[in-house]
């Protein structure tokens, strides 16, 4: 068993930024474990632009954005091990992994940063009736086939769900000669960024059917078509609204799930709202010395926010190792009030060391609303918003001095106050 100060699980955008954050905070004994044969994670297949506007103030493709961080990791000589699958993590921070080159290995870490990312929700999770034919892909799988392997998955395409990957693949499939017939979304609002709806659907005259879903899949060997229908407020199909669409490809963009199997092995408490770890303002989980960042913590809409968050996790892990932190820290709980969902962090220490960055997703679409954060009658933050939607995360910062001075007996409540 080898001792390592900080082990980072995952070499995607989160793991790379966490490693850099840890190094710049003074850590030198760092190891990145990545299960694929190259660093960069999902960004390797995201060849479209739009990355880096917040972080670098310029527009980059996914591989270009990842390369900035890979270059910095190499400049700092931070070790990384590819083709290494982590099999187990325990609460004592012992990591077991396996690779073709090194066989079975164990590492005893001073701190662990979980950066495993997320996976797409498959067809089996939807319960959609119909044949088990070929031609049905998750949007991310189709993206890999097109951008990395040079395959055309199909020629007549329907997209179920309006997540960002699905919207981007609507444009990409159009670029390579396929006909994208429509994008079907069960909710009354899109799950993607507004800019992606405009640039990927509107600009190519691809219709978006809100409050619709696929109710049947046709085709014995290869997909031949789907039946869609409008749904009511309870997500039940409305009789008489059925519509058959002939197609040979169905792309699923129906949500992302944080990869938290390893987190659960380590005994990390998982939030039912984010499906990621419960963390404090340092991004430390319920297990001391284990931190989480990126899409394994909660699904982000911009990779720039992943990088910012992960750098904080790296710095926090470095500080944990340097201080050999002992004992438990008391926390103020964060309560999700009206309209607030999937908030991170879920708890904040009573005397935080720095201003606290908060993120959440609205539960619905709100126009002219006000975002507030308060402890009892004391308002710590307030901001008017022209429009809020579940597809776009809300970000705001609370001052550490305000949090320290707030009543320690009361939780922090974040809510959306709707316009009268």
Secondary structure, DSSP 8 states (H G I E B T S, - for coil): -EEEEEEEE--SHHHHHHHHHHHHTT---EEEE-SSSSTTGGGGG--SS-BSTTTTSS-B-HHHHHHHHHHHHHHTT-EEE-SEEEEEE-TT-EEEEEETTTEEEEEEEEEEEE---EEE--GGGTT--S---B-EEEHHHHHHHHHTT-----SEEEEES--HHHHHHHHHHHHTT-EEEEEEESSSS-SS-HHHIIIIIGGGT-EEEETEEEEEEE-SSB--EEEEEEB-TTS-B-TT--EEEE-SEEEE---EEE--HHHHHTT--B-TTTSSB---TT-B-SSTTEEE-GGGTS--S-HHHHHHHHHHHHHHHHHHHHHT--S---EEEEEE-TTEEEEE-SEEETT-SS-EEEEEEESS-EEEEEEEEEETTEEEEEEEEEEE-TTSEEEEEE-HHHHHHS-TTS-EEEEEE---
